[in-house]
Amino acid sequence: MTDFAAIDFETANEQPSSVCSVGVVVVRGGVIVDTHYSLIRPEPEYYQWFCRRVHGLGPEDTYDAPVFPYVWEKIAPMVEGLPLVAHNAKFDEGCLRSVFRVYQMDYPDYQFCDTLAAARRHFGCRLPDHQLHTVSAACGYNLTRHHHALADAEACAHIAMKIL
C-alpha cells in the first residue's frame, strides 16, 4: 500500500462521537506528503477522567476549538479518494461514522484498513502484544508521544508502509 491516509481520533468520553482531537497523515507513493492535527470541541461536551488520563486533554484545551464539521472541511480534501488506515480501525471508523451522524453529515463510505489486524497476521506471537507503540517499534518507528492523535497517526502510517 503506497497511497493512503492514516487517521487517529482521541475521545473525551465513552461516546464515540466525542472526538476531541484528530491526526491525519497522507502518504502518496510511499512517502508522507501531508499532515494535519486539530483539537475538536467534543459532542457531547464533557470529559471522563479515564479519557483525560490517556491523552491529557480536557475542556480547557477544547473550549475554543472548532466543532467537527469545520475540522472535517479541511481534512476531507486531503483524504479524498484514499483508503483510511487506523490501528484498531473499528474504533476510529466508529468515531468517524458516529460524529458524521451527530452532525447530520453525509458519510462518504470511506474504506478502512486496520494495521492492528495486519500486525496480528504479520507478527503473530513474536510480539508481547499488538499495541500501537509495540508494533511501531517492531517496524522501526519510535512513538514518543503515544495518545497524541498526530503522533499516533504517524506511527500508524509507518506501520502501514512497512507491513501493508
Steps between C-alpha positions, in 0.01 A plus 500: 500500500660826388210748493284542809416728792572385854254641753469501877234641730505565873167519682385702799270236646347160433292629208667435163373836374699685768811543286719766659803475271592354164827429324531423129808395305474483120731258320543503122746283317619361834604846625333720761387807308265675744389500863221666692421528870207671664332522835122463476225614735344162587135403474381425762721757667625340819817316594525170685796466736623183330517670159684799646745259662574341161552808283528788746238718330219673685234769456760774543671370184193482278286786633584720199561214256286468187221244483550194280338621174746791478795272570384245242468774236881520505559124520252378236698629200821352642355148525273503195538181299739342750441202726517593868737303720474476877639283777186332631296639212174388662546777760597780261243406235238484775596848616488638147163345419358612835611861475372521141163376630493749791556792262266354236776491239493261204754224562705427185558127578869525559694175459690417822805277535609381842868490595412316823354206306791518254751498787336195655531317168852626428662462842282232659641396839841658442390816685387520865188687383376685192452844652593797286825581679612136494424448131648833394823414685510162324465692171792727589298806603545659842161624625588761761164677555258207520134612512570829326280459192761617248780295656278191496400564137869534407579170673209336322622635164847353561349163593282503187796584276695212654244216516199581280 
